[in-house]
Amino acid sequence: MAEAATLQKIAHGGATQHFDVIIVGAGISGIGGAYHLTTQRPGTRYCVLEALDSFGGTWLTHTYPGIRSDSDLYTFGYRFKPWVGPPIATAAEILSYMGEVIDENGLAPHIRYRRRISSARWSSKDKLWTLQVTGPDGVETYTTNFLWMCQGYYRHSVGYTPEWPGMADFGGSIVHPQTWPADLDLKGKKVVVIGSGATAATLVPNIAGDCEHVTLLQRSPTYFVPGRNENELANTLRQLQVDESWIHEIVRRKVLFDQHEFTRRAIEESDTVKAELLEGVKMFLGEDFDVAKHFTPRYRPWRQRIAFVPDGDLFQGVASGKASVVTDEIECFTKTGLLLKSGETLDADVIITATGFDLSVLGDIAFEIDGQPLDFAKTVTYRGMMFTGVPNLVWVFGYFRASWTLRADLIGDFVCRLLAHMEKTGAKQVEVALRPEDKDMKIGGWIDPEDFNPGYLMRNMHLLPQAGDKPEWRHTQDYWTEKDLFPTIDLDDAAFRYS
């Protein structure tokens, strides 16, 4: 009853309110974190602060036609909640799934919507974070012992659009998928989609039927995996009337094993994997299509994210003539479309810039540690989730080559175990620090560009924490190792400083 009264009081503003843990963000990571606290740490007084009107994060903010996952839901779904739909799911299906998690576990009373955090200040004297939050009724103040950052890593409010000459001269509409207008009518229009990633590959086949014509304009190609949007193993197990929880676990393990093997081969047998990926494209487009120009990237497989194309819909759209692909660079916008560096022109009524997003480090919140502004880029990360000199804070940053939620679940277990350890030992503060044996460790960027180098990271590496060359001081992006390692992390290791 006391907690319910506290939550009610927060909903209507009022005095400073205190929680043992505050989770920032009600997306896939935040809802997962709330579940883990509820089930593994019953009695913990926690709150989820979400800036938007509802839960969902990416799956709520992105409303462009055809919005869907680019990884399978047997691994993007939580390990504790069976997925029973197609492997590649729409935003609506994912939101429905998350809503079931909230309802089935009584998480709704803990979530505070329309709460945007402007500042977070840590006091070593009080062993508390103090948050200034703008809510529906004005400014609210929260304090908490522990911050669990689940806000993702990009800015939801606006996407990334490069500045090209002549943009102001264009007589049509310029739209970024992240801020898709509800009243945008593409019927009978000539549309150019700029980009080559999963968003562009989703948009093109989903708007091709409405447009007069849609052109995918890319500076350089991306790897895709076309295939049927179903899982044959799951289908077989359902025919055998196996329990859905078993199906989820078995299929999940098989997908993870296959992904691990694919990643290994992409690095060790990159030429063979490249040929296999391109052969998949040729199956839809035929031998006469210039796959070498339009769908053969300059980099080896998995140096950037590979998206699954369900039923090859992108390639079917191209093969049917409803869509076309142009690989070139933009010289400038014109009144009627685009002039390319090759001299070719593209007429357009609407230009869609599927050109990525802007990195948002720790949710654009102004952080202070004992009165000093936090320069996040000067910290060193502990396993991509804690940071030197930043007490009582964990950040969920998922995987590039596997589903984000896999790491959200692993970190959920870790946070609950860390909180239990602090409770048992009486510690009120924990932070990570380099150990004596780390004094000569080589320090570099958040991720090695030779390993993974998408544009949104390369543009913003200067904003991210630094990493060491030892596995504990970097985000290794290696789920296959971390799934066994995370449960065995020694919380008494010298990297952890308690007080």
C-alpha positions, 0 to 999 in steps of 0.5 A: 500500500505504501508503494502504491501511495508513493507511485500515486504521489509521483503521478501528481508531482509533489515532494522528492520521491525516493526509489531503490532503483530507477530504470530509464526508458520503457523500451525493450531493455527497460521492460526487461529490467523491470521484469528482472527486478520484479522476479529476482529482487521482490520488494525492491522499490523501483520506478521506470521513467519514460519520456514518451506517452507509452512503452516500446521505444523504437517500436513506438517512435518509428511509424514508417510503412512496414516497420519491422524487426531486422533480427528474429524474435526468438532471440530478440524476444525475452528469454522468459517469454515465448515468441509464437509469431513469425521470426521477423515481426512488425512493430505492432506485433512487438508492442503487443508482445511487450504489452503482454509482458507488462500485464502478466507481471504487473509492471504497469504501476511502476512505469511513469510516462511523459517523464523526461530527465534533464539532469542526474547528479551523484553525491558520494556523501549521500550515496544518491542520484538526484534526478530533475525530471519534466513531467506532465505537471511540471518539474519533479525530483527523484532520488535513487540509490542505483540508475539502470540506463535502458534508454538505448543509444540514439536520439528518438526525436530526430534522425540523421540527415546529411546536408546536401547542396540545394536541399532548400531548392527542392520543390517536393517533400523531404522526409526522414523515416524516424519522423514519418508524417501521418498524412504523407500521401505517396499515391502516384508519386515519384519517390527516391529513398536514400540509404542502403540499410534495413530501414531503406530495405523495409520501406522500398517494398512497402511503398512500391505498390502506392508510388508511381515508382520508387528508386533506392539510391545508395552510395554503397551496397549493404549485405542482406539475407533473403529468406522465408519468414518462418522457422521450420524447426518451430513449425515441426515442434508445433506439429509435435505439440511441444510446449511453447516454452520448450519450442522457444528455448530450443529454437532460440538455442538453434538460432544462436548457434547458427548465428555464432557459426555464421559470424565465425565464418564471416570472419574466417571464410569471408570470401565464401560467405560473401559468395553465399550471400550474393547467390541469395540475391541472384536467386531473386534478381537473376543473372542479368541484374548487375548484382556486382554493382548494386548489392556487392559491398566494399567490406567483408560480411559483418563489418556492418549489420546484416539485415534479414529480408523476409521472403526477399520482398526488396528484391521481388520489388526490384524484379517486378519493375515497381522499384529500381536501384541506383548506386551513385553519390549525390552532387546536389538536390535540384528543384525536381529531384537529384543530380548525381555525381555520374551526371544522371538525374533522378526526378522525385516528388518525395525524397526519403532520407533513410540515412541513419540516426544520431547517437545519444549518449546516456539519453542527452541527460546532463550528468554530474559526479560530486558537482563535476560535469561528467565527460563520458568520453573520458571514462573507460568501460567495464564490459560495455555496461559500467564506467570508471568514475561513475558510481551506481550506474549500469547502461544496457548496450546490446549486440551488433551481430546478435539481438539487442535483448540477449544482452539486456537479459544478461545485464538484468541478471548481473544488476540483480546479482550486484544489488544482492551483493551490495545488500549482503555486504552493506555497500552503498556505492560501487564503481569500477576502476582500473586495477594495478595490472591494468596500468599499462593496458592499451586504451582506444575507442569504444569499438575497433573500426576494423571489426565493425564500422557503421556510419552512426558509430564512426560519426560519434566515436568521440562521444563514447567511452574508451575501451581497453585491450582486455576483454573486461575493459571493452564491449566484446560483442561476443554473446557466445562467450558472454552468456557463460561469462556474465553469470560468473563475473567475480563481484569481489574482483579488484575492478569493483570498488565498494564503499 
